[in-house]
Amino acid sequence: MQERIFTVGTLKAEGLFYALFIIAAFLGFISLFSYGLTALIILGAILSISFLILRKKLSGRYYVKISDKGIEFRTSIFSKPAFLSWDLVDRVNFHLYEINFRLRNTNRIINFQTNYLKSEDVEIFTELVKEQFKRISACEQIKA
């Protein structure tokens, strides 16, 4: 299987960041009534500068990449790129909005939310995961 990359929308990936900024701006607006206009102007300037600096520093490419080696993904502004190797996966469970990967030695569950992908990409991604997992399972049965 060749490598396939799915892009994650910027709004979905950075939505939490925007929500936090709106809450901070709302709190700054409320301070207008209790601390006066000067506090609002200072707070607004600090929040705007912080927002621009943090967004530039934290933003990047948001993607899900599937290949013969595993799945690599970065789905939000607060996450770092993560890699899940097919060698570690024992079982895969498919649900409506998520795919659960059970790890081989530890029995830990890795929960992958599919809502970051477009609806047509979710179907393609799910089929690729099923195909790759069947291929890995077949190879393990031959070895055993």
C-alpha positions as CSV (number, residue, x, y, z in Angstrom):
1,M,0.0,0.0,0.0
2,Q,1.4,3.4,-0.9
3,E,1.3,6.3,1.6
4,R,-1.9,8.3,1.7
5,I,-2.2,11.7,3.4
6,F,-5.5,13.2,4.5
7,T,-5.6,16.9,5.5
8,V,-7.4,18.1,8.6
9,G,-9.2,21.4,8.3
10,T,-7.6,24.4,10.0
11,L,-10.8,25.4,11.7
12,K,-11.3,22.0,13.2
13,A,-7.7,21.8,14.3
14,E,-7.6,25.3,15.8
15,G,-11.2,25.5,17.0
16,L,-10.3,25.1,20.7
17,F,-7.7,27.8,20.5
18,Y,-10.3,30.3,19.0
19,A,-12.8,29.3,21.7
20,L,-10.2,30.1,24.5
21,F,-9.5,33.4,22.8
22,I,-13.2,34.3,22.7
23,I,-13.6,33.5,26.4
24,A,-10.6,35.6,27.3
25,A,-11.9,38.5,25.2
26,F,-15.3,38.2,26.9
27,L,-13.7,38.3,30.3
28,G,-11.8,41.4,29.1
29,F,-15.1,43.0,28.0
30,I,-16.7,42.3,31.4
31,S,-13.7,44.0,33.1
32,L,-14.8,47.2,31.3
33,F,-17.7,47.5,33.8
34,S,-15.6,46.8,36.9
35,Y,-12.1,48.2,36.2
36,G,-12.7,50.9,33.6
37,L,-11.7,51.5,30.0
38,T,-8.0,51.5,30.6
39,A,-7.9,47.9,31.9
40,L,-9.9,46.8,28.8
41,I,-7.6,48.5,26.4
42,I,-4.5,47.0,28.1
43,L,-6.0,43.5,28.3
44,G,-7.3,43.7,24.7
45,A,-3.8,44.6,23.5
46,I,-2.1,41.9,25.5
47,L,-4.6,39.2,24.4
48,S,-4.3,40.3,20.7
49,I,-0.5,40.1,20.8
50,S,-0.6,36.8,22.7
51,F,-3.1,35.4,20.3
52,L,-1.0,36.3,17.2
53,I,2.3,35.0,18.8
54,L,0.8,31.7,20.0
55,R,-1.1,31.0,16.8
56,K,2.1,31.5,14.8
57,K,4.2,29.4,17.2
58,L,1.7,26.5,17.6
59,S,0.1,26.3,14.2
60,G,1.4,24.0,11.5
61,R,0.3,21.2,9.2
62,Y,-2.6,19.1,10.4
63,Y,-2.9,15.7,8.8
64,V,-3.5,12.0,9.0
65,K,-1.0,9.8,7.1
66,I,-1.5,6.1,6.6
67,S,1.2,3.8,5.2
68,D,2.6,0.3,5.4
69,K,4.5,1.2,8.6
70,G,1.6,2.7,10.5
71,I,-0.5,5.8,11.1
72,E,1.0,9.3,11.7
73,F,-1.3,12.1,12.7
74,R,-1.5,15.7,14.1
75,T,-5.1,16.7,14.5
76,S,-5.1,19.8,16.7
77,I,-3.0,22.9,17.5
78,F,-2.1,21.6,20.9
79,S,-0.9,18.2,19.8
80,K,2.4,17.0,18.4
81,P,2.8,14.6,15.5
82,A,2.1,11.0,16.8
83,F,2.9,7.7,15.1
84,L,1.1,4.4,15.7
85,S,3.0,1.4,14.2
86,W,1.1,-1.5,12.8
87,D,3.5,-3.8,14.7
88,L,2.0,-2.6,18.0
89,V,-1.7,-3.1,17.0
90,D,-3.5,-6.2,18.3
91,R,-7.1,-5.4,17.4
92,V,-9.0,-2.7,15.7
93,N,-12.6,-1.7,16.5
94,F,-14.6,0.6,14.2
95,H,-17.3,2.9,15.6
96,L,-19.3,5.7,14.1
97,Y,-17.0,8.6,15.0
98,E,-13.9,6.8,16.2
99,I,-11.5,3.9,15.6
100,N,-10.0,2.1,18.6
101,F,-6.7,0.4,18.3
102,R,-5.8,-2.1,21.0
103,L,-2.0,-2.4,21.6
104,R,-0.4,-5.8,21.6
105,N,1.7,-6.0,24.8
106,T,0.0,-3.5,27.1
107,N,-3.7,-3.9,26.1
108,R,-4.0,-0.1,26.1
109,I,-6.6,1.5,23.8
110,I,-5.6,4.2,21.4
111,N,-8.7,6.2,20.5
112,F,-8.6,7.9,17.1
113,Q,-11.4,10.5,16.5
114,T,-12.4,10.5,12.8
115,N,-14.4,13.7,13.1
116,Y,-11.3,15.7,12.1
117,L,-11.5,14.3,8.6
118,K,-14.0,15.1,5.9
119,S,-16.9,12.6,5.6
120,E,-15.7,11.2,2.3
121,D,-12.2,10.8,3.7
122,V,-13.5,8.9,6.7
123,E,-14.8,6.1,4.5
124,I,-11.6,5.9,2.5
125,F,-9.5,6.0,5.7
126,T,-11.6,3.3,7.4
127,E,-11.3,1.0,4.3
128,L,-7.5,1.5,4.3
129,V,-7.2,0.7,8.0
130,K,-9.3,-2.5,7.5
131,E,-7.3,-3.5,4.5
132,Q,-3.9,-3.0,6.2
133,F,-5.0,-4.7,9.4
134,K,-6.2,-7.8,7.4
135,R,-2.9,-7.9,5.6
136,I,-1.0,-7.7,8.9
137,S,-3.2,-10.4,10.5
138,A,-2.7,-12.7,7.6
139,C,1.1,-12.3,7.7
140,E,1.1,-13.1,11.5
141,Q,-1.0,-16.3,10.9
142,I,1.5,-17.4,8.2
143,K,4.4,-16.9,10.7
144,A,2.6,-18.8,13.4
